[in-house]
Amino acid sequence: MDLHGIISDGVHKVGYIEEQIKTLFVGLINPADKQHYEKVPSFRDRVITVSVPYVLDYKTEVLIYKNKFGSSLDRIFLPRVLENVAKIIIASRLKRESLAIKNWLKLHTKYEKYTDQDFLILKMELYADNVPDWISEEDEKALNNETRREIFRASKQEGKTGISGRQSLYLLNNFLNKYTEGDKLIRMDDVQQFYAKHAEVKNWLPEGFIDSLVNQYDYNVLQEIRESIYFFNKAQISRDIMNYLYCVNFEEGTKIESPYTSDKIEVTEEFFKNFEAIFLGATSTKKMRDSFRESVQNEYVTKTLSIEIQVKNKNLEETEQFENLFEKYTKSLKENALVPYINNDSFRMAIKDYNTPLFKKYDSRLKKDVKQLLEQLVKRFSYELESAKQISLYALDKNLPARF
């Protein structure tokens, strides 16, 4: 009420006396500055403390960085790395225990490769209004309005401690001074090296949090690279599956013509082995392959052919068995798309030489795969050509295909 009178009428009443107020001084300070005025007697009864929590949304934290260091700040980082810097800071401001999230997710272990043990990474995504795509369909359905309210209710007790906005900017300034170097973009391992070893940051974060954040980032990078280099010929895969489903009904040494593709095939162990290795791996034993083949043949005879094709009048490509095999086939191709290039120095050099005259010297298959990889990273995942090359080298440097 006192402020209302001062602002609207320019009058402040002290007892029975009304004083005319011509000037109102308002100071906005950080809690860290309290030491500069708390011992001044004339200030003691004139200070009103309004608690304003630290930012808890990593996207807003990034905007604060850009306001301080320039709107193009993210262009000196590989995509999504600056957001991870913000997540490290936001994590220091969160409570480690989240009963609401633990009650929501019944099976915690299935998310170990995506988030940390305290679910801070997940909590930050929810606070930024994102439901990560790695959350299962079942758990996403369970994230109803009541569960959301319970999770967000806890946020009212957060943001009161941790790394302040001022400290965050100070840390980032020191980091940029150390790691900004010519055309080299800042990578996630640069962030890990600086922030994980900083004493002040370590004091505020749960043990292993930054490692979990890096693991999640690395996993996502690998998926982007796999999806980018992965290319399949749908018609050829369909043809391979149809031929296999027909051939499992014949003994080795038989020569047949597939009614589905009109291909003439000699049924051999090598024919079966090449197809089955896609599902079971190149090191699968004969016993494993025989068991797989027997299972496929049994389903083909008892369900696919006798019910779906002959009774329901479906084409083979429309049957459940074909669709399941097609899905597993393409998934396996995607997961193993980088296998031929692990520890392959030519692949690494071809990435570096892409878009230069030196790129011409590589064989056509290698050039095709490198071109596919880099162009798709740019087209589908918001990379520029240079950052696409650098993230590909990052994945090779860290041997990500072997880790995940």
N, C-alpha and C positions, 0 to 999 in steps of 0.2 A: 504493500500500500504506500509506503514511504517513497519508493521509486516511482510509482504511478503519479503521485503528486508532483514530484520533481520534474518528471519528463513532460507531463501534460500541462501543468500550471506554472512550473518554475518556482514552486513553493515547497519548503520543507518545514514542518511543524516540530518545534522542540518545546515540550510542555505546552504552555499557553501562547507561546510566541511563534509567529510565522516568519520564517526567514526567506527572503528572495534569493533564489539560486540562479546564477547566470552561467555557471560552468559545472559540468559533471565530468569527472575523470574516471574512466574505466580502464583497468589494466587486465590483460589476459596473459597468464603465465603458465609455465609447466610446473608440475610438482617438484621437479629437481631444483627449481629456483626459489623454493620456499625459504631456504637458508639465508637468502639475501634480505628478507624483510621480517622474519618471524621474531627477531630480537629488537625490532624498532617499536618502542612503546606506542607511538602515534598511529601505527598501522593495526595494532592488535584487535581493536573493536571495529575496524573498517574493512576487514577482509571477509568476503563471502566465498566459501569454497564450494564449487560445483564439480562433482566428480564426472569426468568425461572419459569413458574407457578407450583403450587403444583400439586401433582398427583391427577387425577380425576377418575381413574379407580380403583375400590375397590379390584380387583384381583391383581393389581400391588402393592397396599398398603399392602396386605397380604404377598406378596413376600418380601417386605421390612421388615416386622415383622419377617419373617422366617430367613432372612439374619442376623438379629440382635440377635434373641433369639433361633435360631436353626431350622433346617428343620422339626423337629418333633413337632413343637409348637402346631399345630392344634390337636394333639393327646391328649392334656389335656383339650380340649373343646369338648362339644357335637357337632355333625356335623352341619355346617353352622353358628355356633355362632361366630367364629372368623371373618368370612366374615361380620357379622353384626357389630362387633367392627369397622372394616374398614369403613363400610357405615356411621357410626356415624361421623367419622373423615372427610370423603369425603363430607358429607352433609354440614359441616361447611364452605366448600370452594366453595359452589355453590350459585348462585343467586336464590333467593326464587321465583321470578316471571319467568314463562316460557310461554310466549304468544304462541309460536309455538306448545307446547304440548296442551294447552287449545284450540287452534284452530283445532287441530287434533282430540281430543276427544270431541265429541259433547255432550254426556251424561256422565257428570263427576261422578254423584252420584252412578252409578253402580260399581264403583271401590273403594268405601270407605273402604271396609274391606281389601283391598290389598295394598293401598298406602296412603300417607299422603296428606293433603289438598293442599300442594304446588307441589305435584308430584315429589318430590326429589327422592323418592325410585324408581319410574319409570324411571326418568332421569338417575339415576346411572346404572340401568340395560341396558338402551340403550347405554350409554357410554361404557359399558363392552361388547357391541355387542350381547346383549340378548334381544329378544322380549319375555316378560313373557307369560306363557301359560294361564294366566288369562285375557289377552287382548282378546276381542271378535273377532270372525272371520271378522266381518264387519270393525272394527277399524284396524285390522292387514292389511287388503287389502288397507285401506286408508293411510297406512304408506308407501307412495311411495317415490321415490328418492328425489323429491323436498321437501317433508315434512322432511325427514331425514336430508337433507342438512340444512334446516332451524333450526332444533333442534341442530345440531352439530355446526352451525355457532355461536350460542350463547356461546358455550364453550370457544371461544377465549377470552371472557371477564370474565371468571371464573378462579379460582385457584390463584387469586392475593391476596386474604385475607382468613382468617380462621385459623384453627389450623395447625401449621407448621409440617413438618416431624419430626423435633427434639422434638417438644412438644408432638406429637403423640406417639413417642417411650418412652418419659418420663412418660406419662400417662399410657401406657400399662405396663411399668415396675412396677409402683406403684400398678396397678390393679393385676398383677400376684403375687406380694409379698403378697397381701391381700387375694386372693381367691384360690391360688394353695394349695390344701390340700389332701395329700395322693392319694388314688385311686378315690376320688370324682372328676368327670369331671365338668368343669365350665359350668354353665347353663345360659340361656338367662336372667333369673331374676337376676343373679349375675351382669351381664353387665348393666342391667337397674338400679340396685341399686347404682352402682358406678358412671356411667357416667351421669345419669340423675340428680344426686345431686352435681356434680362437677361444681363449679361456673364458671370456664373458659369455660367449654363445653356448659353450659346453655346460656352463653352470645352469643355464635355463632350460636346456633340452633333455628329454629322456635319453638314456644311453642307447645308441644304435639308431636313433631317429633319422639322422642324415643318411646313414647307410641304407635304410629302408626307402627313403625318398629317391636315392640314386638307383636302387634296384627297380623301383617302379618306373622311373624314367628310362632306364636301360631296356626293360621289358617292352615298353611302349615303342621305343626306337626300333627295336628288333622287329616288332610286328609291322611297323611302317615299311621297313626295308624288305621284309619277306613279301608283303603284299605288293610292293613296287616291282621287285625283280621277278615275281611269280607270274608266269604266263602259261596258260594251258589252252589246248585245242579241244574244245568241248566235243566236237564231232569224233575226234580220234579216241578220246577217253570213252565215250559212249560205245564206240566200235569195239574197243578192247574188252569192256565189261560184258557186252553181249556175246562176244566170241568165247570168253571164259565161261560164262554161265551155260553155254551149250556144250563146251568141250569137257566139263567136269563129269559128264554122263558117259564118257567113253574111256576105254583102256588106252594106255600108252602104246604108241606105234600105229594107232588107227589114223587113217586119212579121211577127213570129213569136209563137207561144205556147209558152212553155217547158214541156216535158213533166215537168220536175222540180218546178216551183212553180205551174204553170198561170197564171203572169203573162203578160199580153200586152205585148210590148215592140217598140218601133221601134229597129232597130239603127242607131245614129248614131255619129259620131266623138266627140260629146260624152258619150254613154253609156260608150264605151270609156275615154275620157280620165279621167272622174271615178273610175272603178274603178282604173285603172292608176296614177293619181297617189298612191294609198295605198301602193303598193309602190315606186314610183320617185321620188316627190316631186313637189310642185306645179310645179317648174321643169324637169321632164323634157322632152326634145325629142321631136318626132314620130318621129324615127328610133329613139330608145330605146323608145318605146311600141310601135312596129310590131314591133321585134325581140322584145320581151317577149311580145306577142300571138301572134306566129308560134311561139315556143317553147312557149307554153301550148297552142296549138291542135294542134301536132305531138304533144305528150305525151298530150293528150286522145284523139286519134284512134288512135295506135299502141299505147297501153298502157291508159289508163283505160277507154275504151269497149270496145275490141276484146278485151282480156284480162280486166281486173278485173270489168267489168260483165257482158259477154256470156259469158265462159268461167267465171269464178269466181263469178258470180251475186251480186256485191256490190252494195249500194246506193251511189249516188254519194258520199254522206257517209262511206262506209267506205273509199274509195279513198285511196291514198297521195298522189295529186295534190291531192285536196280537203283532206286533213289538213295538207299542207305549206302550201297557200295560206291555210288558216284560221289556222295558227300565225303566219305572216308578217303577215297582216292584223291580228290582235289585237296583235302586238308593235309594229307601226307605230302603231296607235291609241294604245297606252300611251306610246310615246316622244314622240308629238306631242300628248298630252293637254293640255299647258300652253301650246302654241303660241298659241292665240287670246288668251291672257291676258298674254303678255309685253308689258311697257310699257303695261299697261292699268290706269289709275289707279282705275277703278271696282272692279276685282277686288281691288286692295289695300284700298280703303276698305270694301268689303263684308266682307272678312276681319276688319278692325278692328271693324266694327259688328255682327258676328254675335252673336246672343243679346242684342241690345239693341233698343229700339223703332225705331231708325234703319234696321235691316236691312230693314224692310218696303218701303222706297222703291225697292229694286233690282228689275230685271226678273226674271221667274220662272226663266229659264234660268241666269242668274248666281247667283241664290239657291240653286237646286238643286245647282249645281256646288260652291259654297262649303260648303254643308251636307254634301254627300257627302265632300268633302275633309277637313273637320275631324272629322266623326264617325268616319271610317275611320282617321284618324291616332290617335284616342283608342282605338278598338276593337282595332286590329291592331298598333300600334307603341308602346303603353305611354305615350302622351302624356296629359296632362290637357288640358282645353279651352284654358286660357290658354297652356300650352306649345305646343299644336298651332297656335294663332294666331301665336305668336311665331316658331316654326320656319318657318311658311309665309312670313312677312314676311322672315325671314332669307334664304330661298331667292330671294325676289324682289329683295331688296337687293343680293345678290351675283350676280344674273342667272344663276343656275345652269342654267336650261334652255338658255341659249345656249352655255354652257361645255362641257356634256357631251351 
